[in-house]
Every structure is written in C-alpha cells, then in structure tokens.
Amino acid sequence: MAVVSRSSGKPALLGREQPRVFTPPLRELTPETSLGFEVAEFARVVLDIELYPWQKWCLVHALELREDGMFRFRKVFVLVGRQNGKSLVLLVLTLWRMYIDGARRVLGTAQDRGIARKQFLDTVEVAESVADLVAEFNGDPVKTRGFEHFVLRGGETYQIAASNRRAGRSQTIDLALMDELREQQTWDTWSAVSKTTNARPNGQLWGVSNAGDASSVVLRHFRKVAHLALGDPDGLSLDPISGKTIAPLLPDEAGEVEDDTLGIFEWSAHPGCSIWDRDGWAQSNPSLGYGGITERTLASDAASDPEWVFRTEVLCQWFDGAVDGPFPPGAWQQGIDDTSKLAKRSKVTACIDVSWDRSLAHVAFAGRRKDGRIHVEIVASRAGTDWVVPWLASKDRTRQYMAVTYQERGAPVSSLSTALADSGLPVVTWSGTELARGTGQFYDLVRRVIGTDADHGWSDPVLMHRSQPLLDVPAATAVTKPMGDAWLWDRAKSPVDVAPLIAATGAVWALLREDELKASESAYTDLDLAFA
C-alpha cells in the first residue's frame, strides 16, 4: 500500500533503502551469510525498536560474514544526511554485540566528548527499559562525567573516551565507534583507536558521519580509498553543483586497492543535482517519510540555508573546502591546475614558514607561468628546522631565487634569522604592514578572474596551484585575525596548521614586490632617457 501525504494527497516521497554508493557483497546475503538479520530481529523483539528499511539494509551489509563465519569488514564507514538515525544503528549494534555476540569491550568516541556521552546515555537508557537486559547488569551503570561505563555479568563493557591521541591506547576493543567522523581534523584519535581492534578476530571499527569538507582529513582519506576500491570516481572528482570533473581530493599514490575488509555505505545525492532535486533528497535522507524528516522540512532548509550548508548537511555532498573558509566558495578550487608549472628558466621567490609548535617547516615557491599567470606551490615540508637553510642554499637552487623571505619578528620561523642572514641568499624580510598587505594581495588574487565566459560558466583565475592537500586544507579552513584595518592568517585559532598557507602568501608577496621594484626601475630609466 502506497504512503500518501495528507497535505497534498500525492504519494509521499520515501527515502532510498539502498545507498547510492556501497561496497557490494561477495555473495547473496541471507541469515546464514550476514548477522545483520539477527541484529534487526534483536532490535524488534528485545528492544521493541522497528528499524527503518535503510537501517536494516545497512546492518545486513555491514555485518556480512566470510565463509569461515567471521565478519568480512573490519572498518565500516556509513555516510548519510543529518538526523536520519545513524546513532540508532550504533545503539542497536552495541547492545547486540554485548548481550548476544559477547563482545568484551565496546569503545565510543566522537570529536566532541559530549556526543560520545549522549550516545552512551541513550544506549544505557534503552537497556534500562528492558528488564531482561537490566538483569545482566554487573552493578549500576556509571554516568558520572569522565567515568562513563557499564558492565555486564559476563564482563562485557561499554565505555567512552575523549577524542585525543590517548583514546583507547593499551586496550583491546571488539567494537570501536567513531561518531561524527567528519570532525576529526588530525590523525591523533584515529591512530590511537583504530589499532585497538587488531588483536580481536571479529573486531570492527565503525565510523559514521554526514559529508565532510577539506578539513575532514580522516573521513576524506578513507572515503577515497573505499571509492578507489570500487573503481568508481563518482563523488571523488566531480563538482557537487556542476557535475564537472575537478582535481581529485588526494593524490592517487595508493595505486590499486585490493583490500576487501573496508566497507563504505554512502547515502548521498548525485553530484550535479539541484538543491531542489527531490530524488537527491531521497538518496541522501533514507529516513525521509518514515519518521520526523519530511519533504516540507527539507524544502524549508533548501529555501533558507546557505547552499553549501544544505549540500553538506542534507544532501551529504562533499565540498573540497570548508563551509566557513576564508575565500568565497569555489574561489580556491578554480585555481587548481595539476599541470601547472613555471615557465622555463623562470626565477622564483621563496618563503619559509614554521608551524606554531615548530614540528614542521615549509618552503613555498612562487613564479610566473608561460601564460603570465602566477604559479605557487609548497616545494618542501619536513620535520624540524635544521634542514631549511642548507636545502635553500644548495647549488642547484640558489640561481633560481629573486628573493627569499620570511616573517622577521614574533613568528616561529624568526629563529632562523641568523642562519638566513649568514647564508648568502637574497633575503628580504616580511614584516610590519607588509604582512597585512601581502595577505590582502593573496586573497584578492585567489578570488580575482581575468576573463569570464557567461555562456559556458567558466572563469580564468590569476593565481594557479596544483592540488596539494597540505596547502588546500588550510586554504579551505584558515581563520583570520585583525591587524589594524587589515587582517592576517591566525595560527592559534585556525583548525589546522596554516604555516603552508602563510608560506604561499609570503612567496606571492615577494614576487609582487619584485614586480613593483622592476616597474619602478623601468620608470626611472624612462625618466632619465627623457631628460638625456
């Protein structure tokens, strides 16, 4: 029987049970080849929870068994629009693994510990509502902040951990849960938690989220690995608005991927669709029409949200930039050209910058391409600072420089002042009001175009660069701070290390400075000739 909308009398739009992108099963999935059927039955009979069709589908496919009876997937990634019930999937899975499957330890994490705590409390609340489950408690659940856990009589334990480099270390985990994986902007938590399941024969790690952006380094990486394994570039190199090919999210250095222990299940709208595409709504919101999410709600969001917010949060589409990045949406991406290079025998300006914790030093080059546009790239990035001056001063590089610059005062790189002064390099210090001037010049170049074709919708950027995650991520996420009437890149408040972006900005500033000096010299020469 078709579901009919009361307001319009038309058949209600229902979310898609099957995701648009997913890792296919190795064989037909039945109760003998997947434990997901058992989990859905546990939810219905024991927990009195009737899962939505997509939630059952997800569990059935994610809990596929190999022929030896063990889980096929050791890492499971579920991407779906906001408020569709992915947390309920984790809740049901957690209780089933503890009560039925006998998982000894379950660990919950999220970038915000409050999210992991809420998931824990919701799970405990459901367990406490079922007398048979309460009877298995070994003492009362501990809900005190910082100590949250509960234990069953068989020793099965569920606890949560803060999202940091210590999360889960020294523990052996059967089921690791990472909620809102898009918010992991460093590898610290992943490195700490992911290996805790390695020693367990049926260990699994689940990462759930909606779509991320350029700062979502962990989710972004594994999404690409999973897509490459599918041989499917969709969603990796297509602009979510136009559907046109853009530079890939990450370099394809991994080559062919043969690992079948990683599963991705992605409910997302197809790149290129309109924000008003109802089919796209159904693809990315599988709970649509089954619970609280309605067409009316999504229509309200589409009409009022900034476009990138709606695409990320509702359509589960990836944008290779941050929603609140410093540049206008798409401006940085328009300058990406993976074939970009300097003109032959072109000289360059170089800028050095060091991360705020002094862990990494970066060198950027800027120069002119054959077509006259500016090319900028990070040419070196290594731990520490001892290598910087010898690297710059090597014989095969010194002849390339018009100028080498760095921030003279206050910045971490200023510790190299003496070494640079003694190096013989053409050093020009970058300081005072020139810092703000250079940052403003860089910003204007990123958003500026030198020609527009209204019929085809393309524009030619002035500042060109290759796709380099080291540079692309801070360019998409950097925070600014005021300096008088202007502003600079903020090292302290930016979510990722902005030193590569500062190095690129300084290199371009030095290049423009050289252009100005040449123009001034030319003007004086012309003036001298006029009075000769």
PAVOPA-875818 format. One record per residue (C-alpha): residue in one letter; x, y, z. Coordinates in steps of 0.25 Angstrom, whole numbers, plus 5000, padded with zeros to 4 digits. Each point is the difference from the previous one (the first is absolute). Example, Ala and Ser with C-alpha at 12.3 -4.5 7.8 and 13.67 -1.06 7.14 Angstrom:
<atoms>
A504949825031;S500650144998;
</atoms>
This chain:
<atoms>
M500050005000;A500650134996;V500250115010;V499250134997;S500350145005;R498850065008;S500450144995;S500049974985;G499349874998;K501349964992;P500849885003;A501050035011;L501550014996;L500749895007;G501549995003;R500849904992;E500349875007;Q501249974992;P501250105000;R500450064987;V501549965003;F500349875007;T501049885001;P499349894993;P499849865008;L500949894996;R498849904999;E498550015003;L499750055013;T499049915009;P499949975014;E501149904998;T501050104993;S499750125009;L499850025014;G499250134997;F498749934999;E500249955015;V500350145004;A498850064994;E499149895007;F500750025013;A499650154998;R498649964997;V499749895011;V500950045011;L500250154999;D498650034994;I500650084989;E499649994986;L501150044991;Y499850084988;P500349924987;W501350074997;Q500549975014;K499749854998;W500750014987;C501250065006;L500149905011;V499849884991;H501150054990;A501050055011;L499949875008;E500349914988;L500749875003;R501149934993;E500049864997;D500749975013;G498950075008;M500850135004;F499650144996;R500450044986;F500250145004;R501050055010;K499750154997;V498650054997;F499750144995;V498650055000;L499750144994;V498650055000;G499350135001;R499850075014;Q498949955009;N499749874993;G500249905012;K501549964998;S500150015015;L498949905002;V500849904991;L501250015009;L499149985013;V499349884995;L501349944995;T500750035013;L499049935009;W499949884990;R501549985000;M500150015016;Y498749915003;I500049904989;D501350004993;G500850015013;A501050124996;R500950025011;R500250154998;V499350114993;L500650144999;G499350124996;T500750134995;A499650134993;Q500750134997;D499150065011;R500049915012;G498650055003;I499649934987;A500649875005;R499450025014;K498650024994;Q500149874992;F500449935012;L498950055008;D499049974989;T500549865000;V499949985015;E498650065000;V499549904990;A500749885007;E499450055014;S498650004993;V500149844998;A499949925013;D500849884993;L501150094997;V500050075013;A500249865007;E501349994993;F500650135006;N501249985009;G499750115009;D499450134995;P500450084988;V501050115004;K499550134994;T501050095007;R500750094990;G501449954996;F499749865006;E498849964991;H499949854998;F499149885003;V500449855002;L499249874998;R500149885009;G500949934989;G501050125000;E499550064987;T500350155002;Y499650134993;Q500850135002;I500350134994;A501350074998;A500450144997;S500450034985;N501550015001;R501349934998;R499849925013;A498649954996;G499949855002;R501549975001;S500449885008;Q498749944998;T499449894991;I498750034994;D499049924993;L499150114995;A500550144998;L499050114997;M500450144994;D498850094999;E500150134991;L501349954994;R500050124991;E500550095012;Q501349925001;Q500950104994;T501349935005;W500449865000;D500249995015;T498749935004;W500049914988;S501449965003;A499749975015;V498749934998;S500149924987;K501049915004;T499349955012;T499149914992;N501249934993;A500249895010;R498549965000;P499649904990;N498750064998;G500450145003;Q499350124993;L500150154999;W498850084996;G500250144995;V498650074998;S499850144995;N499450094990;A500950064989;G501250085003;D500950104994;A501450034998;S500450005014;S499449865003;V501349934997;V499749865006;L498649984994;R500550074987;H501149904999;F499249875002;R498950054991;K501050014989;V500649865003;A498649945000;H499650074987;L501349964993;A499849855005;L498650014993;G500750054987;D499050125001;P500450144999;D498650065002;G500150095012;L501550015000;S500350094988;L498650064997;D499650145004;P498749985008;I499350114993;S500449994985;G500449865000;K501350044992;T501349935003;I500950075010;A501349965006;P500049885009;L499950015015;L501349935002;P501249964991;D499849864995;E501349955006;A499349885006;G499849934986;E499149884999;V499349965013;E499749855002;D499650015015;D498549955001;T500050025016;L499550154998;G498650024997;I499350134997;F498550034999;E499750144996;W498650064999;S500350124992;A499450094988;H500649984987;P501150124997;G499450104990;C498649995006;S499250125003;I499750035015;W498549994996;D500249864994;R499049915008;D500749884996;G501350055006;W499350025013;A499549865000;Q501449954996;S500750075012;N498949995010;P499549865001;S499150035012;L499250094992;G498549975001;Y500249905011;G500250085012;G500350155003;I500650044987;T499050054990;E500150074986;R499450135007;T501250005010;L501049984989;A499450104991;S500150105011;D501449975002;A500350014985;A499350144999;S500750065012;D501449935002;P501350054993;E500149904988;W501349945006;V499449975013;F498849934994;R500849924990;T500949955011;E499049985012;V498849964992;L500549954986;C501249935006;Q500950064989;W501550035002;F500550144997;D501550014999;G500050125009;A499550045013;V498650065002;D500650125007;G501350004993;P500750144998;F499850004985;P498750014992;P499449864997;G500749944988;A501150114999;W501149925005;Q499649884991;Q499950084988;G501550025000;I500449855001;D500749954988;D500849875002;T500850034987;S500450145005;K501550035000;L501050124999;A500550054986;K501349944996;R501250085007;S499050075008;K500650065013;V499249985013;T499750065013;A500149915013;C499350025013;I500349915013;D499049985011;V500049915012;S498849945007;W499650065013;D500549885008;R501350004992;S499749864995;L500150034985;A500650104991;H499550034987;V500650074987;A499150064989;F500550054987;A499250104991;G500350044986;R499550024986;R499449904991;K500150014985;D498750064998;G500450115011;R499149955011;I500649985014;H500449865004;V500149975015;E500349865007;I500649945012;V501349944996;A500549955013;S499449965013;R500849935011;A500249985015;G500850105007;T500750124995;D501549964999;W499849964986;V499450124994;V501250104998;P500949884994;W498949964991;L499850144995;A501450034998;S500449884992;K500750034987;D498949954991;R499050095006;T500750145003;R500050044986;Q498549995000;Y499750115010;M499650144998;A499750015015;V499849915012;T499150055011;Y499549975014;Q499350075011;E501050075008;R499450025014;G499249925009;A499749894991;P500649865002;V500850014988;S500850125005;S500949915008;L500749984986;S500350144999;T501549995003;A500249884991;L499350074988;A500850125002;D501349924999;S499549924988;G500350094989;L498649984995;P499350134995;V499250015013;V498850105001;T499350015013;W498550005000;S499550085012;G499150125005;T498950054991;E500649924988;L499449875007;A498650054999;R500350064986;G500549864995;T498849935006;G499050094994;Q500749994986;F500049855001;Y498550005004;D499750094988;L500849914990;V499249885005;R498750064998;R500350084987;V499749964986;I500650054987;G498949954991;T498649955001;D499249924989;A498650025004;D499549894990;H500949895006;G500150055014;W501549995002;S501050105004;D501550025000;P500750015013;V501350095001;L500649915011;M500249864997;H500549885008;R500049855000;S499149925009;Q500849985013;P499249965012;L501150065008;L499650144994;D498649974996;V499549975015;P500550125006;A499550094988;A498649945003;T500050015015;A500950125004;V499550105010;T500450144999;K500450115011;P500050154999;M501250084999;G499650155000;D499150024989;A500449874993;W500249855004;L500949885000;W499949855001;D499849965014;R501049895004;A499349985014;K498549994996;S500149934987;P499649855001;V501249954992;D501450054998;V500050124992;A501550014998;P499949954986;L499050114996;I500950105007;A501249964992;A499250004987;T499550145003;G501450055003;A500649944987;V498950074992;W500250135008;A501550004997;L499749974985;L499150124999;R501050085007;E501149974990;D499050044989;E499850135007;L501550025001;K500249974985;A498950104996;S500650115009;E501449974994;S499450014986;A499250135003;Y501350065005;T500849954987;D498950064992;L500150135007;D501550014999;L499849984985;A499050114999;F501050105006;A501249954993;
</atoms>
